[in-house]
Amino acid sequence: NEPFDLRLPTPGCYLDPEKAGMDSDAVFQGMTAHLFYTLGKLATSASPHDLYMALSYAVKDRLMTRYLASQEVIRKKPQKTVAYLSAEFLIGPQLSNNLLNLGITQEAEDALKRFGIESLSTILEVEEEPGLGNGGLGRLAACYMESLASLQVPAVGYGIRYEFGIFNQLIRDGWQVEVTDKWLKGGWPWELPQPDESCFVGFGGRTESYRDDKGNYRSRWIPSEHAIGVPHDVPVLGYRVNTCDRLRLWRADATESFDFYAFNIGDYYGAVEEKVASETLSKVLYPNDGTDEGRRLRLKQQHFFVSCSLQDMLRSLEKRSIPITEFPKHWTVQLNDTHPAIAVAELMRLLIDQYQIGWEKAWNITTSSVAYTNHTLLPEALEKWDLGLFNDLLPRHLEIIYEINWRFLQQLRLRYPGDDKILQKLSIIDEEGFKSVRMAHLATIGAHHINGVAALHSDLIKRQLMPEFAALWPEKFTNVTNGVTPRRWVALSNPSLSNLLEEEVGPNWITNMELLKKLEEKKDDNNFLEKFEETKLNGKRKLSSFVHSKTGILVDPSSLFDVQVKRIHQYKRQHLNALQIIAQYLRIKNGTNKFEVPRTIIFGGKAAPGYFMAKLMIRFINGIADVVNSDPDMDGLLRVVFLPDYNVKLGEIVYPATDLSEQISTAGKEASGTGNMKFAMNGALTIGTLDGANVELRDLVKKENFFLFGKTESEIMDLKNNNYSPKTFINQCPELKEVLRLIEIGHFSNGDKELFKPLLNSLTGHDPFFVMADFEDYLNKQDVVSECWNNKKAWNKMALLNTARSGYFSSDRSIREYCESIWKVSPMPVEITCDVEELT
Ligand SMILES: [N-]=[N+]=N[C@]1([C@H](N)O)O[C@H](CO)[C@@H](O)[C@H](O)[C@H]1O
């Protein structure tokens, strides 16, 4: 394709920062200009936030050439583009990542010095992160967008621009308190509103059939309510390439922002009612991680961003005068879980009702364009929409879903004549009890591929979640194990390790993590192992001062940093970790502590506001921390910390500072996990169960470099099918008995015996996540950890081998697999030819 002609007076073709207006002086000039013209500030009176905004604008300027060039390539060259539809994009802070991917971090440091700012970190601290996601699913979408750009694959991420993201978490008297996340309050320099590319979206109303000009009977939708979707584009720059893809986030606005008639008759609320109602669509992110929300507004949000996104894709074909029937050649649509699954019905509606395409053709276009990723097996997370609500909000879509379902059931009748049971089981409509629409079935029937996010998980989807569908369409079911971007999670978060890796294997490990295998040669090199350990200590010192500044707790960087950071959920078993701590506490108190290993145990994670047991688990951990941290017997041996407001920014401090990564979910429950990958890349050892991606991690780093414990998924199944009794395990383990007794008498709740009763009753009663069954094995494995820690050389060797062998978990590998096996797309480098002289 002919190179992007750069006749525009903009800095920025990726030849060489020095030559293309990327040197520190150009950055300084850019900042000065934005302070003056954009922010109306003089350098002399600029606050750190002003300088953050000025530097961000100056950096965004330097993205624009690539951003526009990349859009031009998509516009000019009929190439299949990836559309990643996700209700969540947990993109994290942008400035440091864009500086890294542009390769001008040092230039920014130098420019800031001329404003009297000694360190870039001072400016990075003030950046608000857009909390547009809950946890793993949202962060995965962000890692994937960055890898798509770094691999030079044209892509658009489609999502919602929530005005309020995931709540900020405060800890008050040990309890989680949610605070609204006003991330936009200081302004956000990383977006480009595109109001002229807005879309209309309908809700409610009714459908009516009519005869079209060819006399065919057709159905059409007459919505009773409308909203406008205004796109806000966020550049997603690849690492040291010209590709800059975009994240298109939809903001909801009213078709009629102000009703003068209502105003004139003094009905002031009426005057803005519609505006308020519409804006609510993108007002706030639902703060649940992996549970079905089932609320009307949630379904409206899903239809809102999906309809805008599909209209946007179809419009891009019209703009390029490409026949709509060629949609599958130009767009491959990935559904990030069932949250955007309405896309199957909405694409059919747009193709049939708006573009008058016949059913079969429309179905062919849809099923050859859409693919679906499942992220959880938890029954309570599988979205099912009440039929009444669905019909009320999306009557035309329900008509189309009935037709899809009818045709599907016809197929089944042919394949399984007389087997009504399988029809009921696979139908999109769940007729049992409250009739509902099963979104996972709609996605599976409408998709050409369904993938899980780790080998075990994808296998369990086929064996447990959807065995009949897997038998029906074995070719559709596949696996793409999750990955994380090494740019943010190693190069950016852990500069001292990054420098050591570059020293040892050269700079290309950042885009080719397999190169890290070369580090294996250093596994017995004491000198190198000490350097490696030093990088970890750097991280631990940084985290220690952060812990002290946030919680007032003093922790010893030379102690074993044992970390569990993730959303609080019973299946992730933060309470199992807490019980183990009490056992350690008792051993120290009773003098039966075998290994004098000073440990700092750190927790972090938000609980969904409506999830009582998760909130009680946070209170429980803080109750234990108060007792342990105020007990002189624990000095120099045990410290427990609950770090508030765990998010991407905090993750960037925690992952490089961890010795032991806790991945202790009940086997069969954690689809993949991605924190486990970030820890291993940064040289932490994992104590974990054979669950999710832990299985592949253990295979790759080798079992001697992984602390495995616990029952396997099939052993858990056996326990479940044979009337599992937690009491059996309690009676077998005196330490566990003593731990439970201490909780019961209120030892960690100032004598209040009631506070943790719900937790105790659940653990000693039904124990749905088999905490009691795995406790003893877990406690024993922690002893193995302590023993190993006392052998520094052995520990560092194991840690090095984790980093060396975690290259597989780069999101570049995941994206390559999606491109080859599901999307059938290939990289499309963006050429920028510019006559430098002409530019500068
Ligand atoms: N929803 N959801 N699913 C999850 C996470 N909670 O966001 O998706 C993540 C991303 O696929 C998985 O790593 C994790 O195991 C799974 O529970």
The ligand as a Tripos MOL2 file, in Angstrom:
@<TRIPOS>MOLECULE
LIG
   17    17     1     0     0
SMALL
NO_CHARGES

@<TRIPOS>ATOM
      1 N1        -15.5550  -12.5580   34.4290 N.2       1 LIG1
      2 N2        -14.6850  -13.1340   34.4340 N.1       1 LIG1
      3 N3        -13.8050  -13.7840   34.4200 N.2       1 LIG1
      4 C1        -12.4330  -13.6740   34.7380 C.3       1 LIG1
      5 C2        -12.1810  -12.5440   35.7580 C.3       1 LIG1
      6 N4        -12.8870  -12.7050   36.9320 N.3       1 LIG1
      7 O1        -12.4470  -11.3060   35.2280 O.3       1 LIG1
      8 O2        -11.7750  -13.3700   33.5130 O.3       1 LIG1
      9 C3        -10.3650  -13.4090   33.5790 C.3       1 LIG1
     10 C4         -9.8470  -13.0950   32.1900 C.3       1 LIG1
     11 O3        -10.1060  -14.1260   31.3200 O.3       1 LIG1
     12 C5         -9.8550  -14.7750   34.0480 C.3       1 LIG1
     13 O4         -8.4700  -14.7430   34.1480 O.3       1 LIG1
     14 C6        -10.4780  -15.0990   35.4020 C.3       1 LIG1
     15 O5        -10.0860  -16.3960   35.7520 O.3       1 LIG1
     16 C7        -12.0040  -15.0210   35.2850 C.3       1 LIG1
     17 O6        -12.6120  -15.2410   36.5300 O.3       1 LIG1
@<TRIPOS>BOND
     1     1     2 2
     2     2     3 2
     3     3     4 1
     4     4     5 1
     5     4     8 1
     6     4    16 1
     7     5     6 1
     8     5     7 1
     9     8     9 1
    10     9    10 1
    11     9    12 1
    12    10    11 1
    13    12    13 1
    14    12    14 1
    15    14    15 1
    16    14    16 1
    17    16    17 1
@<TRIPOS>SUBSTRUCTURE
     1 LIG1         1 GROUP 0 **** ****
